[in-house]
């Protein structure tokens, strides 16, 4: 009698262990009935501009975007300000330095230097400052890697896809050792139809074990509908992984801008794999943006408001990753 009983107990323990391991390894998925979050980027991470736009469109974002570099000294202050405003941070960590000139990759910031450990101290300092935010937040690292305008981009200063993957995993491992850091990692190429972008994303993907969300940068310049802007890249992302998608940097400046803005909410609601979006309220004058994505007049803001109403975003504070 004892031997069969022990066998049953061993089998039960094994089954329980398998179930626990499976639950730990399960990918982040978009829950049924999920309402995609509305995120916003304003020039210089201006919360006063966020409040003004929110008054005009009648909806507040629940997520707010800010950029940091290796030598940014105000990271903790940014996190504190967003926390005080009731906004979940969406941080883009660019592995280069504040003195770098946009659009001109500096060889000193290439991936070979990152892989050699030359930036480890600065990266860990950024991680410690990010950890002052005591809740989960989005962390987009080394974005738009499938193009050549950043020093971590494929083909820049000898960077290879394998270098990029190794760099991502190196930084992820560094951050894993920082106590209290609740980063949710967003891997985010630029839209594959963008001039100068590679559509070969698979060699650049670090793996589901070190990524929580996949994203994309997608700006509308000549599309009447969001599907034309996003679907070509989303199709490729779905081929890579079943992780949820974040439209992590988007905007519109084409002749059909108001039509596109008004259609955005419905598009997102009918794509359950999309967890949310971050709209960039920027322009060439305010940030050096590639288009006038800013919502400058009443017509554009009214169209954006219609899109948000169709989206029906969750109440503030409910869109933590």
LORO-950474 format. One record per residue (C-alpha): x, y, z; residue in one letter. Coordinates in steps of 0.25 Angstrom, whole numbers, plus 5000, padded with zeros to 4 digits. Example, Ala and Ser with C-alpha at 12.3 -4.5 7.8 and 13.67 -1.06 7.14 Angstrom:
2
504949825031A 505549965029S 
END
This chain:
321
500050005000X 501150105003X 501850094990X 500650124981X 500350244991X 501750294990X 501650284974X 500350364975X 500950474984X 502150484975X 501350494962X 500450604969X 501750684973X 502250674958X 500950724952X 500850844962X 502350884959X 502050874944X 500750964946X 501551064954X 502651074944X 501651094933X 501051204940X 502351274943X 502751264928X 501351304922X 501451424913X 500851554916X 499551554909X 498451664906X 497251624915X 495851604910X 495151734910X 496351814911X 496351954908X 497552004901X 498252114909X 498452254904X 499852304906X 500352444902X 501752504899X 501952654901X 503152734897X 504152734909X 503152644917X 502352764920X 501252734929X 500552864928X 500452844913X 499752704916X 498752774926X 498452874915X 498152774904X 497452684914X 496452804917X 496252824902X 495952684898X 495252644911X 496152524914X 497352504922X 498452404918X 498752294928X 500252284922X 501252394920X 502552384912X 503852434915X 505252414909X 506552394916X 508052364912X 509252304919X 509652434926X 508252494929X 508252544943X 506752574945X 506252434943X 505752424958X 505052554957X 504352514944X 503852394951X 503352464963X 502652574955X 501852464947X 501552394960X 500952524966X 500152544954X 499552404954X 500252364941X 500952234938X 502352264932X 502652214919X 504152234918X 505052224906X 506452204910X 507452244899X 508852184900X 509552304896X 509952434903X 509352574904X 510452644896X 510052554884X 509452624872X 508152564867X 508252494854X 509752484855X 510152354861X 511452374869X 512452254868X 512752264883X 511252224886X 511352094877X 510851964882X 512351914883X 512552014894X 511351974901X 511651824900X 513051854905X 512451904918X 512852044916X 511352094919X 511051994931X 511252104942X 510352204935X 509352094932X 509252054946X 509152194951X 507952214942X 507352084947X 507452124961X 506752264958X 505652184951X 505452094963X 505052214971X 503652194964X 503152084973X 502152024963X 502251954949X 502552054937X 502852034923X 504352044918X 504652054904X 506152024901X 506952054889X 505752074880X 505652084864X 506851994864X 506451944850X 506852074844X 508152154843X 507952294850X 508352254864X 509752194868X 509152064872X 508452044859X 508751924850X 509851954841X 510352074848X 511852074852X 511851924849X 510651894858X 510051754854X 508751694858X 509451594868X 510151714874X 508851784877X 508251654883X 509451634892X 509351784896X 507851774900X 508151644908X 509351714915X 508551834919X 507351744923X 508351664932X 508951784938X 507551844942X 507151714948X 508051734959X 507551864963X 506651854975X 505151904974X 505251924959X 503851894953X 504151914938X 503351854927X 504251844915X 503751894901X 504451854889X 504051954878X 504551964864X 504152074854X 503052044844X 503551954833X 503052034822X 503852154827X 504952204817X 506252144822X 505652044831X 505951894830X 504751804830X 505551684835X 505151684849X 505451544854X 506951554855X 506751674864X 505851614874X 506451584887X 505451484891X 504151464900X 504951444912X 505451584912X 504351654906X 502951694912X 502351764900X 502651784886X 502451924880X 502652014868X 502852154864X 501852194853X 501552334848X 500452364837X 500852444826X 499952404814X 498952304820X 497552324822X 497352214832X 498252154844X 498252024838X 499152064826X 500052124836X 500252014846X 499751874839X 501051844831X 501851854844X 500851784853X 500751664843X 502251644845X 502151664860X 501151554861X 502051464853X 503151484864X 502351464877X 500951464884X 501351574893X 500451694894X 500751814885X 500951954889X 500852064878X 501952134886X 502152264877X 501152304867X 500652434861X 499852484849X 500152604839X 499652564826X 498552634818X 497552534824X 498052564839X 496652594845X 496052464838X 497252384843X 497152434857X 495652414858X 495852274853X 496952234863X 496052194875X 495252094866X 496452034860X 497052004874X 495751954879X 495651854868X 497151804870X 497151734883X 498551704882X 498951844884X 499151884899X 499152034896X 499752154889X 500652274892X 500252394883X 501352494881X 500852644882X 502152694875X 502552774863X 503852814856X 503952944864X 503652874878X 504552754877X 505152744863X 504052644860X 503952594845X 502552654844X 501552744850X 500852634859X 500452734869X 498952764871X 498952904869X 497552954865X 496152924870X 495852834858X 496952744861X 496752734876X 495252704873X 495652594864X 496552534874X 495452544885X 494552464876X 495652364874X 495852354889X 494352344892X 494252224883X 495452164890X 494752184904X 496052184912X 496152124925X 496052224938X 497352294941X 498352204949X 497752064943X 498752044932X 499952004939X 500751894932X 
END
